[in-house]
Amino acid sequence: MVEAAAALVYVVEDDPEVARLVSLALRDFGFACETFGDGAGVLRRLQMEQPDLCIVDLGLPDMDGMELVREIARRCSCGVLVLTGRGHTVDRVMALEGGGDDYVVKPFEPRELVARVRSILRRRGAVAPGTAPLQRRHARFAGWSLDCAANLLRAPDGTETLLGTAETQVLRAFLERPHQILTREQLMGARDLSPLDRSIDVRISRLRRKLEGDAQNPKIIKTVYGAGYMLAAAVEWT
């Protein structure tokens, strides 16, 4: 059985001690975590991988934190928690209206911060460590539909195909994060995958033969050279 991947949180904080405190608290409660000392670093990272949530300090050295909150909200669908020393009501209102989901003023209690992170992820439908996952079963995309519980893929013309468990796992990973670049490790649900392991390429090739009109020129599952793969379709869950 493949374990669910830990929710990924980006911490954007230029104070190394605060960044360390936040990341330690998150990892203690089962989250995956990456830290960034400025806005430019996290924006570059967003081009490669998108997290489930970003924790953003407003006092960054290279750009205004409010601007970064708006830019993150524009670029991806992750949650945003603002963590700052600014306690003024006008800052709180601007951050929340600009795309933030919650606002925490320093100094803070680490366990309360983790509770707020979990609350945001629950509202957004992501799976936080220590919480029960939402049971989303049916997904519709590009005229196709997938019944995740039955491994049943239905074509736009109504033709049904029973997928193998491995193929369903990969397709569901795409459907959970449409329009995002996913690495081979993310699609396999494994870390430190050997560069010689071609299992994911075989699975994607099989999916393309089922989904694409021309598997050599795919329109739904696209290759992003040097980075991974991406599902280029809107997804609706029921």
C-alpha positions as CSV (number, residue, x, y, z in Angstrom):
1,M,0.0,0.0,0.0
2,V,1.4,3.4,-1.0
3,E,1.3,6.0,1.8
4,A,-0.3,9.4,1.1
5,A,2.4,12.0,0.5
6,A,2.9,14.5,3.3
7,A,1.3,17.9,2.7
8,L,4.1,20.3,1.4
9,V,4.5,23.7,3.0
10,Y,6.8,26.5,1.8
11,V,8.0,28.9,4.5
12,V,9.1,32.3,3.2
13,E,10.9,34.0,6.1
14,D,14.2,36.0,6.1
15,D,14.9,35.5,9.8
16,P,16.8,32.2,10.0
17,E,15.7,31.5,13.6
18,V,12.0,32.0,12.9
19,A,12.3,29.9,9.7
20,R,14.0,27.1,11.7
21,L,11.3,27.3,14.5
22,V,8.4,27.1,11.9
23,S,10.0,24.3,9.9
24,L,10.8,22.2,13.0
25,A,7.2,22.6,14.2
26,L,5.8,21.6,10.8
27,R,8.1,18.6,10.5
28,D,7.3,17.4,14.0
29,F,3.6,17.2,13.0
30,G,4.3,15.3,9.8
31,F,4.5,18.0,7.1
32,A,7.1,18.3,4.4
33,C,8.7,21.7,4.4
34,E,11.0,23.9,2.4
35,T,12.3,27.3,3.5
36,F,13.1,30.4,1.4
37,G,14.8,33.7,2.6
38,D,13.2,35.9,0.0
39,G,10.3,36.3,-2.5
40,A,12.3,35.6,-5.6
41,G,13.5,32.2,-4.4
42,V,10.0,30.9,-3.7
43,L,8.6,32.3,-7.0
44,R,11.3,30.4,-8.9
45,R,10.5,27.3,-7.0
46,L,6.8,27.7,-7.9
47,Q,7.7,27.2,-11.5
48,M,8.9,23.7,-10.7
49,E,6.6,22.5,-7.9
50,Q,3.6,23.9,-6.2
51,P,3.0,23.3,-2.5
52,D,-0.2,22.7,-0.6
53,L,0.4,25.9,1.5
54,C,2.8,28.9,1.8
55,I,3.6,30.6,5.0
56,V,4.7,34.2,4.1
57,D,6.4,36.9,6.2
58,L,5.5,40.4,5.1
59,G,8.9,41.9,5.9
60,L,11.0,40.4,3.1
61,P,14.4,41.8,1.9
62,D,13.6,41.8,-1.8
63,M,9.9,42.6,-2.2
64,D,6.8,43.6,-0.4
65,G,5.2,40.7,1.4
66,M,1.7,41.8,0.3
67,E,2.8,41.7,-3.3
68,L,4.2,38.2,-2.8
69,V,0.9,37.0,-1.3
70,R,-1.0,38.3,-4.4
71,E,1.6,36.8,-6.8
72,I,1.4,33.4,-5.1
73,A,-2.5,33.5,-5.2
74,R,-2.2,34.4,-9.0
75,R,0.2,31.6,-9.8
76,C,-1.2,28.6,-7.9
77,S,-4.1,27.3,-5.9
78,C,-2.3,26.7,-2.7
79,G,-3.3,28.1,0.7
80,V,-1.5,31.1,2.1
81,L,-0.9,31.9,5.8
82,V,0.6,35.3,6.6
83,L,3.1,35.2,9.5
84,T,4.3,38.7,10.5
85,G,5.1,41.2,13.2
86,R,2.6,43.6,11.7
87,G,-0.5,43.6,13.9
88,H,-2.4,46.5,12.4
89,T,-5.9,45.8,11.2
90,V,-5.2,47.4,7.8
91,D,-2.4,45.0,7.2
92,R,-4.5,42.0,8.2
93,V,-7.4,43.2,5.9
94,M,-5.0,43.8,2.9
95,A,-3.4,40.4,3.4
96,L,-6.7,38.5,3.5
97,E,-8.2,40.4,0.6
98,G,-5.0,39.9,-1.4
99,G,-5.3,36.1,-1.3
100,G,-4.3,35.1,2.3
101,D,-6.3,32.5,4.1
102,D,-5.2,33.3,7.6
103,Y,-3.0,35.9,9.5
104,V,-0.8,35.1,12.5
105,V,1.1,37.9,14.4
106,K,4.5,37.2,15.9
107,P,5.4,36.1,18.5
108,F,3.4,33.0,18.0
109,E,2.9,29.6,19.6
110,P,4.2,26.8,17.2
111,R,1.3,24.4,18.0
112,E,-1.3,27.1,17.2
113,L,0.5,27.8,13.9
114,V,0.3,24.1,13.0
115,A,-3.4,24.0,14.0
116,R,-4.1,27.0,11.7
117,V,-2.2,25.3,8.8
118,R,-4.3,22.2,9.3
119,S,-7.5,24.3,9.3
120,I,-6.5,25.9,6.0
121,L,-5.7,22.6,4.4
122,R,-9.0,21.1,5.5
123,R,-11.0,24.0,4.1
124,R,-9.1,23.6,0.8
125,G,-9.6,19.8,0.6
126,A,-5.9,18.9,1.1
127,V,-4.8,16.1,3.4
128,A,-3.1,17.3,6.5
129,P,-1.0,14.8,8.6
130,G,-3.1,13.3,11.3
131,T,-6.4,14.1,9.6
132,A,-8.7,11.8,7.6
133,P,-8.5,12.4,3.8
134,L,-11.6,13.6,1.9
135,Q,-13.0,10.7,-0.1
136,R,-13.1,12.2,-3.6
137,R,-14.2,9.4,-5.9
138,H,-15.2,10.7,-9.4
139,A,-13.2,13.0,-11.6
140,R,-14.1,14.5,-14.9
141,F,-11.5,16.0,-17.3
142,A,-11.4,16.7,-21.1
143,G,-14.5,14.7,-21.7
144,W,-13.2,11.7,-19.8
145,S,-14.2,10.5,-16.3
146,L,-12.4,8.3,-13.7
147,D,-14.0,6.3,-10.9
148,C,-11.0,6.1,-8.6
149,A,-12.6,3.5,-6.3
150,A,-13.4,1.1,-9.2
151,N,-10.3,2.0,-11.4
152,L,-12.8,2.6,-14.2
153,L,-12.0,5.0,-17.0
154,R,-14.9,6.2,-19.2
155,A,-14.2,7.8,-22.6
156,P,-16.2,10.7,-24.0
157,D,-18.2,8.2,-26.2
158,G,-19.1,6.1,-23.1
159,T,-16.6,3.3,-23.6
160,E,-15.3,2.0,-20.3
161,T,-11.8,0.7,-19.6
162,L,-10.6,-1.0,-16.4
163,L,-7.2,0.5,-15.4
164,G,-4.6,-1.3,-13.4
165,T,-3.9,-0.1,-9.9
166,A,-0.6,1.5,-10.9
167,E,-2.1,3.4,-13.8
168,T,-5.0,4.6,-11.6
169,Q,-2.4,5.8,-9.0
170,V,-0.6,7.9,-11.6
171,L,-3.7,9.3,-13.2
172,R,-5.1,10.3,-9.9
173,A,-1.9,12.1,-9.0
174,F,-2.4,14.2,-12.1
175,L,-6.1,14.8,-11.4
176,E,-5.3,16.0,-7.9
177,R,-2.9,18.7,-9.2
178,P,-4.0,19.7,-12.8
179,H,-1.8,22.3,-14.6
180,Q,1.1,21.6,-12.2
181,I,4.4,20.1,-13.1
182,L,4.8,16.8,-11.3
183,T,8.2,15.0,-10.9
184,R,8.6,11.3,-11.5
185,E,9.0,10.9,-7.7
186,Q,5.7,12.6,-7.0
187,L,3.9,10.5,-9.6
188,M,5.3,7.3,-8.2
189,G,4.7,8.2,-4.6
190,A,8.4,7.6,-3.8
191,R,11.4,9.6,-2.8
192,D,15.0,9.3,-4.2
193,L,13.8,7.4,-7.3
194,S,16.7,6.0,-9.3
195,P,17.3,7.9,-12.7
196,L,17.4,4.4,-14.3
197,D,13.9,3.6,-13.0
198,R,11.6,3.9,-16.1
199,S,8.4,2.6,-14.4
200,I,6.7,6.0,-14.5
201,D,7.5,6.4,-18.2
202,V,5.9,3.1,-19.0
203,R,2.8,3.9,-17.0
204,I,2.4,7.3,-18.7
205,S,2.9,5.7,-22.1
206,R,0.0,3.3,-21.3
207,L,-2.2,6.1,-20.2
208,R,-1.5,8.2,-23.3
209,R,-2.4,5.3,-25.5
210,K,-5.8,5.2,-23.8
211,L,-6.4,9.0,-23.5
212,E,-4.7,10.6,-26.4
213,G,-5.9,10.7,-30.0
214,D,-2.2,10.8,-31.0
215,A,0.0,9.4,-28.3
216,Q,3.1,10.8,-30.0
217,N,1.7,14.4,-29.8
218,P,-0.2,14.3,-26.4
219,K,-2.6,17.1,-25.6
220,I,-3.7,15.9,-22.1
221,I,-0.6,14.6,-20.4
222,K,2.3,16.8,-21.5
223,T,6.0,16.2,-21.0
224,V,7.9,19.2,-19.4
225,Y,11.5,18.4,-20.4
226,G,13.9,18.3,-17.6
227,A,11.2,18.7,-15.0
228,G,8.4,16.1,-15.2
229,Y,4.9,15.8,-16.6
230,M,1.7,17.9,-16.4
231,L,-2.0,17.3,-16.9
232,A,-3.2,20.0,-19.3
233,A,-6.9,19.9,-18.5
234,A,-9.4,21.3,-16.1
235,V,-10.7,18.7,-13.5
236,E,-14.0,18.5,-11.7
237,W,-14.5,16.3,-8.7
238,T,-17.8,14.8,-7.5
